[in-house]
Amino acid sequence: FSARLLEEVAYDDAAIKEACLVQRVANERPTLFVSPRRGGRVEPAALKERLRAAGVAVDSVRVLGALPRSPLQKLLRREVRALLGPAP
């Protein structure tokens, strides 16, 4: 899958500021991490269902206050992936 294309489904929700789709190992269902816009409310179950309707089955949707970024504001996917914990 292309993470960026699937993240675009999340960005269609006006309440979502950032999205990052990651997985620990290949052939594992990905997890979507999102952060809401100020005053926005993200419904993980509804977002998960929207992704499913787009043909993507995610393991879970996790909401964080902000996603990890570098000093240059680049999204740090490695650090987001680390939030999943060690591979089984």
Backbone hydrogen bonds, N-H to C=O, Kabsch-Sander energy under -0.5 kcal/mol:
donor,donor_aa,acceptor,acceptor_aa,energy
3,A,1,F,-0.7
6,L,2,S,-2.0
7,E,3,A,-2.5
8,E,4,R,-1.4
9,V,5,L,-0.6
9,V,6,L,-0.8
10,A,6,L,-0.9
11,Y,7,E,-2.1
12,D,8,E,-0.8
12,D,9,V,-0.6
13,D,10,A,-2.0
14,A,12,D,-0.6
16,I,13,D,-1.9
17,K,15,A,-0.5
17,K,35,S,-2.8
18,E,35,S,-1.6
20,C,33,F,-2.5
22,V,20,C,-0.6
22,V,31,T,-2.6
28,E,25,V,-1.1
31,T,22,V,-3.3
32,L,60,S,-2.5
33,F,20,C,-2.9
33,F,31,T,-0.6
34,V,62,R,-2.7
35,S,18,E,-2.0
37,R,15,A,-3.0
40,G,37,R,-2.8
47,L,43,E,-2.4
48,K,44,P,-2.7
49,E,45,A,-2.0
50,R,46,A,-2.1
51,L,47,L,-2.3
52,R,48,K,-2.1
53,A,49,E,-2.3
54,A,50,R,-1.2
55,G,52,R,-1.7
56,V,51,L,-2.7
58,V,56,V,-0.7
59,D,30,P,-3.2
60,S,30,P,-0.6
62,R,32,L,-3.0
64,L,34,V,-3.0
64,L,62,R,-0.5
70,S,74,K,-2.4
73,Q,70,S,-2.6
76,L,68,P,-2.5
77,R,75,L,-1.1
79,E,76,L,-0.5
80,V,76,L,-1.9
81,R,77,R,-3.1
82,A,78,R,-1.7
83,L,79,E,-0.8
83,L,80,V,-1.1
84,L,81,R,-1.9
85,G,82,A,-1.4
